[in-house]
Amino acid sequence: MLKIRDISFYLEFFDDLSSIPANIQAKLENRINAMSDMIQYQGWSELLNSFNAHKISGTEIWIGHITNGGKAYRILFEVDSRDVMWIWHFFSHKENDLFIKNLAYKIPLDKNIDIDYN
């Protein structure tokens, strides 16, 4: 179980947000608000199953899924040692693939990168 004690955002997230349709933004906002409510109520929240999140093997980066009307979007985030969820990027599925492939070149070669988009 992944515990989240706070949620923060990198500035890149807000740049990405401007290109995402309003209905997809609303779905993400609802999920973040649900987690925030739990954090305020009990001091922590589990990562919601609805994110269908998985870690990129060999990294500390997680991919969360947001889908609406057959359109797939992805959020990239990290959870630090203080259990703070740092939301980094919000992309279309295609943009996410390109970003991750580019990121793989920046990760040391001794890391085993396994990108699985079920």
A tleap script that builds the chain and sets N, CA, C and O, in Angstrom:
source leaprc.protein.ff14SB
mol = sequence {
  NMET LEU LYS ILE ARG ASP ILE SER PHE TYR
  LEU GLU PHE PHE ASP ASP LEU SER SER ILE
  PRO ALA ASN ILE GLN ALA LYS LEU GLU ASN
  ARG ILE ASN ALA MET SER ASP MET ILE GLN
  TYR GLN GLY TRP SER GLU LEU LEU ASN SER
  PHE ASN ALA HIE LYS ILE SER GLY THR GLU
  ILE TRP ILE GLY HIE ILE THR ASN GLY GLY
  LYS ALA TYR ARG ILE LEU PHE GLU VAL ASP
  SER ARG ASP VAL MET TRP ILE TRP HIE PHE
  PHE SER HIE LYS GLU ASN ASP LEU PHE ILE
  LYS ASN LEU ALA TYR LYS ILE PRO LEU ASP
  LYS ASN ILE ASP ILE ASP TYR CASN
}
set mol.1.N position { 0.851 -1.181 0.000 }
set mol.1.CA position { 0.000 0.000 0.000 }
set mol.1.C position { 0.895 1.242 0.000 }
set mol.1.O position { 1.812 1.356 0.812 }
set mol.2.N position { 0.622 2.152 -0.902 }
set mol.2.CA position { 1.378 3.393 -1.007 }
set mol.2.C position { 0.624 4.477 -0.239 }
set mol.2.O position { -0.477 4.870 -0.624 }
set mol.3.N position { 1.229 4.957 0.853 }
set mol.3.CA position { 0.610 6.015 1.653 }
set mol.3.C position { 1.056 7.385 1.146 }
set mol.3.O position { 2.230 7.604 0.847 }
set mol.4.N position { 0.099 8.291 1.058 }
set mol.4.CA position { 0.339 9.671 0.644 }
set mol.4.C position { -0.050 10.559 1.820 }
set mol.4.O position { -1.170 10.473 2.325 }
set mol.5.N position { 0.874 11.413 2.255 }
set mol.5.CA position { 0.597 12.317 3.371 }
set mol.5.C position { 0.404 13.779 2.931 }
set mol.5.O position { -0.073 14.614 3.700 }
set mol.6.N position { 0.785 14.064 1.680 }
set mol.6.CA position { 0.614 15.410 1.138 }
set mol.6.C position { 0.716 15.309 -0.382 }
set mol.6.O position { 1.268 14.343 -0.909 }
set mol.7.N position { 0.186 16.303 -1.079 }
set mol.7.CA position { 0.242 16.344 -2.543 }
set mol.7.C position { 0.802 17.695 -2.949 }
set mol.7.O position { 0.312 18.737 -2.515 }
set mol.8.N position { 1.832 17.672 -3.784 }
set mol.8.CA position { 2.455 18.896 -4.305 }
set mol.8.C position { 2.609 18.767 -5.816 }
set mol.8.O position { 2.476 17.681 -6.379 }
set mol.9.N position { 2.885 19.877 -6.446 }
set mol.9.CA position { 2.957 19.908 -7.909 }
set mol.9.C position { 4.230 20.595 -8.361 }
set mol.9.O position { 4.620 21.632 -7.823 }
set mol.10.N position { 4.878 19.999 -9.362 }
set mol.10.CA position { 5.967 20.683 -10.054 }
set mol.10.C position { 5.348 21.703 -11.012 }
set mol.10.O position { 4.217 21.523 -11.464 }
set mol.11.N position { 6.072 22.751 -11.318 }
set mol.11.CA position { 5.552 23.790 -12.217 }
set mol.11.C position { 5.218 23.238 -13.602 }
set mol.11.O position { 4.296 23.730 -14.253 }
set mol.12.N position { 5.953 22.224 -14.059 }
set mol.12.CA position { 5.691 21.637 -15.371 }
set mol.12.C position { 4.261 21.109 -15.483 }
set mol.12.O position { 3.664 21.130 -16.559 }
set mol.13.N position { 3.726 20.641 -14.369 }
set mol.13.CA position { 2.359 20.129 -14.371 }
set mol.13.C position { 1.378 21.201 -14.840 }
set mol.13.O position { 0.478 20.920 -15.633 }
set mol.14.N position { 1.549 22.419 -14.355 }
set mol.14.CA position { 0.614 23.493 -14.701 }
set mol.14.C position { 0.754 23.903 -16.167 }
set mol.14.O position { -0.226 24.304 -16.793 }
set mol.15.N position { 1.969 23.804 -16.717 }
set mol.15.CA position { 2.150 24.044 -18.151 }
set mol.15.C position { 1.390 23.000 -18.960 }
set mol.15.O position { 0.721 23.327 -19.941 }
set mol.16.N position { 1.500 21.742 -18.542 }
set mol.16.CA position { 0.820 20.642 -19.242 }
set mol.16.C position { -0.695 20.783 -19.154 }
set mol.16.O position { -1.409 20.498 -20.115 }
set mol.17.N position { -1.171 21.218 -18.014 }
set mol.17.CA position { -2.605 21.275 -17.746 }
set mol.17.C position { -3.359 22.123 -18.760 }
set mol.17.O position { -4.511 21.830 -19.080 }
set mol.18.N position { -2.724 23.165 -19.264 }
set mol.18.CA position { -3.398 24.081 -20.197 }
set mol.18.C position { -3.777 23.406 -21.518 }
set mol.18.O position { -4.648 23.903 -22.232 }
set mol.19.N position { -3.133 22.278 -21.853 }
set mol.19.CA position { -3.435 21.617 -23.120 }
set mol.19.C position { -4.355 20.402 -22.958 }
set mol.19.O position { -4.607 19.685 -23.926 }
set mol.20.N position { -4.855 20.168 -21.742 }
set mol.20.CA position { -5.695 19.013 -21.454 }
set mol.20.C position { -7.161 19.434 -21.464 }
set mol.20.O position { -7.499 20.467 -20.887 }
set mol.21.N position { -8.050 18.655 -22.110 }
set mol.21.CA position { -9.478 19.003 -22.138 }
set mol.21.C position { -10.069 19.133 -20.724 }
set mol.21.O position { -9.641 18.449 -19.795 }
set mol.22.N position { -11.047 20.011 -20.587 }
set mol.22.CA position { -11.640 20.312 -19.282 }
set mol.22.C position { -12.225 19.083 -18.599 }
set mol.22.O position { -12.114 18.947 -17.381 }
set mol.23.N position { -12.854 18.173 -19.372 }
set mol.23.CA position { -13.455 16.992 -18.738 }
set mol.23.C position { -12.395 16.057 -18.153 }
set mol.23.O position { -12.645 15.405 -17.140 }
set mol.24.N position { -11.234 15.985 -18.764 }
set mol.24.CA position { -10.137 15.170 -18.240 }
set mol.24.C position { -9.535 15.858 -17.011 }
set mol.24.O position { -9.215 15.200 -16.022 }
set mol.25.N position { -9.383 17.181 -17.080 }
set mol.25.CA position { -8.900 17.944 -15.924 }
set mol.25.C position { -9.820 17.704 -14.719 }
set mol.25.O position { -9.353 17.522 -13.595 }
set mol.26.N position { -11.124 17.706 -14.974 }
set mol.26.CA position { -12.093 17.519 -13.886 }
set mol.26.C position { -11.958 16.135 -13.249 }
set mol.26.O position { -12.063 16.005 -12.029 }
set mol.27.N position { -11.727 15.104 -14.060 }
set mol.27.CA position { -11.529 13.759 -13.499 }
set mol.27.C position { -10.308 13.714 -12.597 }
set mol.27.O position { -10.359 13.148 -11.505 }
set mol.28.N position { -9.210 14.309 -13.049 }
set mol.28.CA position { -8.002 14.337 -12.229 }
set mol.28.C position { -8.243 15.145 -10.961 }
set mol.28.O position { -7.838 14.732 -9.874 }
set mol.29.N position { -8.897 16.286 -11.092 }
set mol.29.CA position { -9.183 17.131 -9.926 }
set mol.29.C position { -10.024 16.371 -8.900 }
set mol.29.O position { -9.778 16.475 -7.698 }
set mol.30.N position { -11.011 15.611 -9.364 }
set mol.30.CA position { -11.849 14.825 -8.448 }
set mol.30.C position { -11.019 13.801 -7.685 }
set mol.30.O position { -11.221 13.611 -6.486 }
set mol.31.N position { -10.098 13.147 -8.357 }
set mol.31.CA position { -9.256 12.149 -7.695 }
set mol.31.C position { -8.314 12.789 -6.689 }
set mol.31.O position { -8.123 12.279 -5.585 }
set mol.32.N position { -7.730 13.911 -7.082 }
set mol.32.CA position { -6.827 14.611 -6.163 }
set mol.32.C position { -7.602 15.129 -4.953 }
set mol.32.O position { -7.124 15.048 -3.821 }
set mol.33.N position { -8.801 15.663 -5.196 }
set mol.33.CA position { -9.620 16.150 -4.084 }
set mol.33.C position { -10.011 15.027 -3.132 }
set mol.33.O position { -10.024 15.227 -1.917 }
set mol.34.N position { -10.329 13.848 -3.666 }
set mol.34.CA position { -10.687 12.710 -2.811 }
set mol.34.C position { -9.507 12.331 -1.920 }
set mol.34.O position { -9.683 12.062 -0.732 }
set mol.35.N position { -8.309 12.311 -2.491 }
set mol.35.CA position { -7.122 11.996 -1.694 }
set mol.35.C position { -6.851 13.100 -0.670 }
set mol.35.O position { -6.505 12.813 0.476 }
set mol.36.N position { -7.007 14.348 -1.078 }
set mol.36.CA position { -6.791 15.483 -0.162 }
set mol.36.C position { -7.753 15.438 1.013 }
set mol.36.O position { -7.368 15.713 2.149 }
set mol.37.N position { -8.999 15.091 0.738 }
set mol.37.CA position { -9.988 14.981 1.812 }
set mol.37.C position { -9.576 13.916 2.824 }
set mol.37.O position { -9.691 14.127 4.031 }
set mol.38.N position { -9.096 12.771 2.335 }
set mol.38.CA position { -8.645 11.707 3.233 }
set mol.38.C position { -7.419 12.143 4.034 }
set mol.38.O position { -7.299 11.813 5.214 }
set mol.39.N position { -6.518 12.875 3.403 }
set mol.39.CA position { -5.329 13.375 4.105 }
set mol.39.C position { -5.748 14.314 5.227 }
set mol.39.O position { -5.212 14.236 6.333 }
set mol.40.N position { -6.699 15.197 4.956 }
set mol.40.CA position { -7.172 16.126 5.987 }
set mol.40.C position { -7.895 15.387 7.105 }
set mol.40.O position { -7.796 15.776 8.269 }
set mol.41.N position { -8.620 14.326 6.766 }
set mol.41.CA position { -9.421 13.593 7.743 }
set mol.41.C position { -8.567 12.685 8.628 }
set mol.41.O position { -8.720 12.686 9.849 }
set mol.42.N position { -7.663 11.906 8.012 }
set mol.42.CA position { -6.922 10.919 8.788 }
set mol.42.C position { -5.407 11.086 8.738 }
set mol.42.O position { -4.679 10.287 9.327 }
set mol.43.N position { -4.922 12.118 8.040 }
set mol.43.CA position { -3.480 12.372 8.002 }
set mol.43.C position { -2.748 11.688 6.868 }
set mol.43.O position { -1.562 11.940 6.660 }
set mol.44.N position { -3.428 10.830 6.130 }
set mol.44.CA position { -2.829 10.159 4.982 }
set mol.44.C position { -3.933 9.604 4.087 }
set mol.44.O position { -5.093 9.517 4.489 }
set mol.45.N position { -3.555 9.237 2.882 }
set mol.45.CA position { -4.476 8.595 1.938 }
set mol.45.C position { -3.713 7.509 1.202 }
set mol.45.O position { -2.510 7.627 0.967 }
set mol.46.N position { -4.411 6.469 0.847 }
set mol.46.CA position { -3.830 5.492 -0.064 }
set mol.46.C position { -3.889 6.078 -1.466 }
set mol.46.O position { -4.750 6.904 -1.769 }
set mol.47.N position { -2.967 5.645 -2.315 }
set mol.47.CA position { -3.061 5.999 -3.717 }
set mol.47.C position { -4.311 5.329 -4.272 }
set mol.47.O position { -4.465 4.113 -4.149 }
set mol.48.N position { -5.197 6.097 -4.875 }
set mol.48.CA position { -6.473 5.561 -5.349 }
set mol.48.C position { -6.266 4.504 -6.433 }
set mol.48.O position { -5.446 4.673 -7.335 }
set mol.49.N position { -7.017 3.423 -6.327 }
set mol.49.CA position { -6.961 2.370 -7.345 }
set mol.49.C position { -7.353 2.896 -8.717 }
set mol.49.O position { -6.887 2.390 -9.738 }
set mol.50.N position { -8.212 3.915 -8.742 }
set mol.50.CA position { -8.683 4.450 -10.021 }
set mol.50.C position { -7.555 5.064 -10.855 }
set mol.50.O position { -7.719 5.265 -12.058 }
set mol.51.N position { -6.421 5.361 -10.234 }
set mol.51.CA position { -5.264 5.838 -11.000 }
set mol.51.C position { -4.628 4.695 -11.798 }
set mol.51.O position { -3.928 4.935 -12.782 }
set mol.52.N position { -4.877 3.444 -11.369 }
set mol.52.CA position { -4.262 2.290 -12.012 }
set mol.52.C position { -2.757 2.545 -12.204 }
set mol.52.O position { -2.201 2.309 -13.276 }
set mol.53.N position { -2.128 3.027 -11.146 }
set mol.53.CA position { -0.734 3.479 -11.228 }
set mol.53.C position { 0.246 2.327 -11.125 }
set mol.53.O position { -0.012 1.316 -10.472 }
set mol.54.N position { 1.369 2.508 -11.785 }
set mol.54.CA position { 2.472 1.564 -11.695 }
set mol.54.C position { 3.782 2.323 -11.807 }
set mol.54.O position { 3.853 3.384 -12.428 }
set mol.55.N position { 4.799 1.773 -11.206 }
set mol.55.CA position { 6.116 2.387 -11.202 }
set mol.55.C position { 6.865 2.004 -12.470 }
set mol.55.O position { 6.759 0.872 -12.941 }
set mol.56.N position { 7.619 2.944 -13.018 }
set mol.56.CA position { 8.495 2.639 -14.135 }
set mol.56.C position { 9.703 1.923 -13.550 }
set mol.56.O position { 10.453 2.498 -12.762 }
set mol.57.N position { 9.884 0.688 -13.933 }
set mol.57.CA position { 10.950 -0.139 -13.381 }
set mol.57.C position { 12.305 0.567 -13.493 }
set mol.57.O position { 12.641 1.129 -14.535 }
set mol.58.N position { 13.068 0.527 -12.409 }
set mol.58.CA position { 14.395 1.135 -12.406 }
set mol.58.C position { 14.392 2.610 -12.069 }
set mol.58.O position { 15.440 3.256 -12.086 }
set mol.59.N position { 13.205 3.158 -11.757 }
set mol.59.CA position { 13.102 4.585 -11.423 }
set mol.59.C position { 12.215 4.738 -10.194 }
set mol.59.O position { 11.673 3.761 -9.678 }
set mol.60.N position { 12.076 5.960 -9.742 }
set mol.60.CA position { 11.136 6.293 -8.669 }
set mol.60.C position { 9.901 6.995 -9.231 }
set mol.60.O position { 9.131 7.596 -8.481 }
set mol.61.N position { 9.713 6.921 -10.539 }
set mol.61.CA position { 8.609 7.605 -11.219 }
set mol.61.C position { 7.431 6.651 -11.388 }
set mol.61.O position { 7.590 5.498 -11.789 }
set mol.62.N position { 6.254 7.163 -11.072 }
set mol.62.CA position { 5.004 6.423 -11.220 }
set mol.62.C position { 4.223 6.998 -12.400 }
set mol.62.O position { 4.340 8.182 -12.718 }
set mol.63.N position { 3.430 6.151 -13.039 }
set mol.63.CA position { 2.505 6.577 -14.091 }
set mol.63.C position { 1.092 6.275 -13.603 }
set mol.63.O position { 0.779 5.145 -13.227 }
set mol.64.N position { 0.246 7.297 -13.615 }
set mol.64.CA position { -1.165 7.131 -13.292 }
set mol.64.C position { -1.994 7.332 -14.548 }
set mol.64.O position { -1.616 8.105 -15.429 }
set mol.65.N position { -3.120 6.641 -14.634 }
set mol.65.CA position { -3.958 6.659 -15.834 }
set mol.65.C position { -5.251 7.427 -15.572 }
set mol.65.O position { -5.897 7.250 -14.540 }
set mol.66.N position { -5.611 8.276 -16.518 }
set mol.66.CA position { -6.892 8.990 -16.521 }
set mol.66.C position { -7.494 8.755 -17.904 }
set mol.66.O position { -6.885 9.110 -18.914 }
set mol.67.N position { -8.669 8.168 -17.955 }
set mol.67.CA position { -9.300 7.868 -19.243 }
set mol.67.C position { -10.734 8.381 -19.217 }
set mol.67.O position { -11.434 8.276 -18.210 }
set mol.68.N position { -11.155 8.938 -20.353 }
set mol.68.CA position { -12.525 9.425 -20.473 }
set mol.68.C position { -12.926 9.372 -21.936 }
set mol.68.O position { -12.252 9.947 -22.791 }
set mol.69.N position { -14.010 8.691 -22.222 }
set mol.69.CA position { -14.513 8.642 -23.594 }
set mol.69.C position { -13.520 8.053 -24.582 }
set mol.69.O position { -13.462 8.480 -25.735 }
set mol.70.N position { -12.737 7.073 -24.140 }
set mol.70.CA position { -11.766 6.437 -25.028 }
set mol.70.C position { -10.473 7.204 -25.201 }
set mol.70.O position { -9.576 6.745 -25.908 }
set mol.71.N position { -10.357 8.359 -24.572 }
set mol.71.CA position { -9.118 9.140 -24.660 }
set mol.71.C position { -8.301 8.901 -23.402 }
set mol.71.O position { -8.797 9.054 -22.286 }
set mol.72.N position { -7.040 8.525 -23.596 }
set mol.72.CA position { -6.168 8.157 -22.483 }
set mol.72.C position { -5.177 9.278 -22.185 }
set mol.72.O position { -4.555 9.842 -23.085 }
set mol.73.N position { -5.050 9.581 -20.902 }
set mol.73.CA position { -4.077 10.565 -20.423 }
set mol.73.C position { -3.281 9.944 -19.291 }
set mol.73.O position { -3.735 9.001 -18.642 }
set mol.74.N position { -2.100 10.475 -19.058 }
set mol.74.CA position { -1.207 9.939 -18.036 }
set mol.74.C position { -0.670 11.059 -17.167 }
set mol.74.O position { -0.371 12.150 -17.651 }
set mol.75.N position { -0.551 10.772 -15.861 }
set mol.75.CA position { 0.175 11.679 -14.992 }
set mol.75.C position { 1.445 10.960 -14.546 }
set mol.75.O position { 1.446 9.759 -14.280 }
set mol.76.N position { 2.504 11.721 -14.474 }
set mol.76.CA position { 3.764 11.206 -13.945 }
set mol.76.C position { 3.949 11.827 -12.576 }
set mol.76.O position { 3.769 13.032 -12.401 }
set mol.77.N position { 4.311 10.999 -11.601 }
set mol.77.CA position { 4.511 11.524 -10.254 }
set mol.77.C position { 5.545 10.696 -9.514 }
set mol.77.O position { 5.891 9.586 -9.918 }
set mol.78.N position { 6.024 11.260 -8.432 }
set mol.78.CA position { 6.961 10.599 -7.534 }
set mol.78.C position { 6.390 10.691 -6.130 }
set mol.78.O position { 5.573 11.567 -5.848 }
set mol.79.N position { 6.810 9.798 -5.254 }
set mol.79.CA position { 6.453 9.878 -3.849 }
set mol.79.C position { 7.773 9.879 -3.079 }
set mol.79.O position { 8.540 8.918 -3.138 }
set mol.80.N position { 8.024 10.971 -2.357 }
set mol.80.CA position { 9.314 11.106 -1.681 }
set mol.80.C position { 9.331 10.381 -0.331 }
set mol.80.O position { 8.350 9.747 0.057 }
set mol.81.N position { 10.435 10.480 0.361 }
set mol.81.CA position { 10.617 9.749 1.627 }
set mol.81.C position { 9.686 10.236 2.733 }
set mol.81.O position { 9.513 9.547 3.738 }
set mol.82.N position { 9.084 11.411 2.565 }
set mol.82.CA position { 8.120 11.931 3.535 }
set mol.82.C position { 6.688 11.622 3.129 }
set mol.82.O position { 5.743 12.147 3.718 }
set mol.83.N position { 6.526 10.768 2.120 }
set mol.83.CA position { 5.218 10.361 1.595 }
set mol.83.C position { 4.461 11.504 0.919 }
set mol.83.O position { 3.230 11.534 0.919 }
set mol.84.N position { 5.215 12.445 0.343 }
set mol.84.CA position { 4.608 13.530 -0.436 }
set mol.84.C position { 4.543 13.088 -1.890 }
set mol.84.O position { 5.553 12.700 -2.479 }
set mol.85.N position { 3.356 13.152 -2.459 }
set mol.85.CA position { 3.155 12.839 -3.871 }
set mol.85.C position { 3.452 14.106 -4.670 }
set mol.85.O position { 2.744 15.106 -4.549 }
set mol.86.N position { 4.502 14.054 -5.484 }
set mol.86.CA position { 4.891 15.182 -6.330 }
set mol.86.C position { 4.411 14.903 -7.747 }
set mol.86.O position { 4.983 14.065 -8.445 }
set mol.87.N position { 3.364 15.601 -8.175 }
set mol.87.CA position { 2.827 15.414 -9.523 }
set mol.87.C position { 3.670 16.246 -10.483 }
set mol.87.O position { 3.810 17.460 -10.340 }
set mol.88.N position { 4.219 15.547 -11.460 }
set mol.88.CA position { 5.240 16.134 -12.322 }
set mol.88.C position { 4.667 16.569 -13.664 }
set mol.88.O position { 4.800 17.733 -14.041 }
set mol.89.N position { 4.030 15.649 -14.392 }
set mol.89.CA position { 3.522 15.947 -15.733 }
set mol.89.C position { 2.141 15.330 -15.923 }
set mol.89.O position { 1.759 14.375 -15.247 }
set mol.90.N position { 1.404 15.918 -16.875 }
set mol.90.CA position { 0.084 15.437 -17.257 }
set mol.90.C position { 0.039 15.466 -18.776 }
set mol.90.O position { 0.008 16.538 -19.380 }
set mol.91.N position { 0.037 14.281 -19.400 }
set mol.91.CA position { 0.176 14.171 -20.848 }
set mol.91.C position { -0.922 13.319 -21.460 }
set mol.91.O position { -1.600 12.551 -20.777 }
set mol.92.N position { -1.078 13.480 -22.779 }
set mol.92.CA position { -1.833 12.477 -23.527 }
set mol.92.C position { -0.994 11.201 -23.524 }
set mol.92.O position { 0.203 11.236 -23.237 }
set mol.93.N position { -1.618 10.095 -23.841 }
set mol.93.CA position { -0.900 8.816 -23.855 }
set mol.93.C position { 0.297 8.887 -24.807 }
set mol.93.O position { 1.391 8.436 -24.465 }
set mol.94.N position { 0.094 9.443 -25.981 }
set mol.94.CA position { 1.166 9.529 -26.985 }
set mol.94.C position { 2.307 10.418 -26.487 }
set mol.94.O position { 3.476 10.047 -26.597 }
set mol.95.N position { 1.975 11.586 -25.941 }
set mol.95.CA position { 3.009 12.479 -25.413 }
set mol.95.C position { 3.782 11.813 -24.274 }
set mol.95.O position { 4.995 11.985 -24.151 }
set mol.96.N position { 3.066 11.054 -23.448 }
set mol.96.CA position { 3.710 10.351 -22.345 }
set mol.96.C position { 4.719 9.333 -22.875 }
set mol.96.O position { 5.836 9.246 -22.365 }
set mol.97.N position { 4.334 8.569 -23.889 }
set mol.97.CA position { 5.256 7.593 -24.480 }
set mol.97.C position { 6.536 8.271 -24.958 }
set mol.97.O position { 7.639 7.795 -24.688 }
set mol.98.N position { 6.382 9.375 -25.665 }
set mol.98.CA position { 7.560 10.095 -26.170 }
set mol.98.C position { 8.424 10.624 -25.030 }
set mol.98.O position { 9.651 10.552 -25.092 }
set mol.99.N position { 7.792 11.147 -24.002 }
set mol.99.CA position { 8.532 11.682 -22.868 }
set mol.99.C position { 9.315 10.582 -22.162 }
set mol.99.O position { 10.490 10.765 -21.845 }
set mol.100.N position { 8.673 9.438 -21.912 }
set mol.100.CA position { 9.322 8.330 -21.209 }
set mol.100.C position { 10.470 7.770 -22.039 }
set mol.100.O position { 11.531 7.459 -21.498 }
set mol.101.N position { 10.269 7.641 -23.342 }
set mol.101.CA position { 11.355 7.154 -24.196 }
set mol.101.C position { 12.536 8.107 -24.152 }
set mol.101.O position { 13.684 7.665 -24.126 }
set mol.102.N position { 12.278 9.397 -24.145 }
set mol.102.CA position { 13.342 10.395 -24.043 }
set mol.102.C position { 14.003 10.322 -22.670 }
set mol.102.O position { 15.224 10.430 -22.559 }
set mol.103.N position { 13.208 10.139 -21.639 }
set mol.103.CA position { 13.721 10.043 -20.275 }
set mol.103.C position { 14.631 8.828 -20.118 }
set mol.103.O position { 15.616 8.887 -19.383 }
set mol.104.N position { 14.314 7.735 -20.798 }
set mol.104.CA position { 15.106 6.508 -20.683 }
set mol.104.C position { 16.561 6.749 -21.070 }
set mol.104.O position { 17.455 6.081 -20.550 }
set mol.105.N position { 16.811 7.690 -21.972 }
set mol.105.CA position { 18.181 7.996 -22.374 }
set mol.105.C position { 18.943 8.732 -21.273 }
set mol.105.O position { 20.174 8.757 -21.283 }
set mol.106.N position { 18.227 9.326 -20.334 }
set mol.106.CA position { 18.858 10.115 -19.274 }
set mol.106.C position { 19.078 9.315 -17.998 }
set mol.106.O position { 19.704 9.804 -17.058 }
set mol.107.N position { 18.569 8.089 -17.959 }
set mol.107.CA position { 18.716 7.243 -16.778 }
set mol.107.C position { 19.971 6.397 -16.969 }
set mol.107.O position { 20.188 5.863 -18.057 }
set mol.108.N position { 20.795 6.267 -15.944 }
set mol.108.CA position { 22.047 5.497 -16.097 }
set mol.108.C position { 21.811 4.116 -16.700 }
set mol.108.O position { 20.790 3.476 -16.449 }
set mol.109.N position { 22.775 3.674 -17.499 }
set mol.109.CA position { 22.638 2.423 -18.228 }
set mol.109.C position { 22.537 1.206 -17.323 }
set mol.109.O position { 22.064 0.156 -17.757 }
set mol.110.N position { 22.973 1.325 -16.071 }
set mol.110.CA position { 22.879 0.174 -15.182 }
set mol.110.C position { 21.462 -0.029 -14.655 }
set mol.110.O position { 21.194 -1.015 -13.969 }
set mol.111.N position { 20.563 0.883 -14.965 }
set mol.111.CA position { 19.166 0.745 -14.558 }
set mol.111.C position { 18.404 -0.050 -15.619 }
set mol.111.O position { 18.579 0.175 -16.817 }
set mol.112.N position { 17.576 -0.960 -15.179 }
set mol.112.CA position { 16.758 -1.754 -16.089 }
set mol.112.C position { 15.424 -1.041 -16.260 }
set mol.112.O position { 14.610 -1.022 -15.336 }
set mol.113.N position { 15.194 -0.464 -17.410 }
set mol.113.CA position { 13.969 0.282 -17.689 }
set mol.113.C position { 12.964 -0.630 -18.384 }
set mol.113.O position { 13.243 -1.185 -19.447 }
set mol.114.N position { 11.812 -0.774 -17.779 }
set mol.114.CA position { 10.759 -1.598 -18.347 }
set mol.114.C position { 9.506 -0.745 -18.432 }
set mol.114.O position { 8.874 -0.459 -17.415 }
set mol.115.N position { 9.147 -0.342 -19.635 }
set mol.115.CA position { 7.964 0.493 -19.834 }
set mol.115.C position { 6.829 -0.408 -20.287 }
set mol.115.O position { 6.850 -0.939 -21.397 }
set mol.116.N position { 5.843 -0.576 -19.427 }
set mol.116.CA position { 4.727 -1.474 -19.701 }
set mol.116.C position { 3.441 -0.662 -19.664 }
set mol.116.O position { 3.043 -0.179 -18.604 }
set mol.117.N position { 2.793 -0.509 -20.805 }
set mol.117.CA position { 1.551 0.260 -20.882 }
set mol.117.C position { 0.380 -0.674 -21.128 }
set mol.117.O position { -0.120 -0.778 -22.248 }
set mol.118.N position { -0.047 -1.341 -20.094 }
set mol.118.CA position { -1.200 -2.261 -20.228 }
set mol.118.C position { -2.458 -1.509 -20.511 }
set mol.118.O position { -3.521 -2.114 -20.654 }
savepdb mol mol.pdb
quit
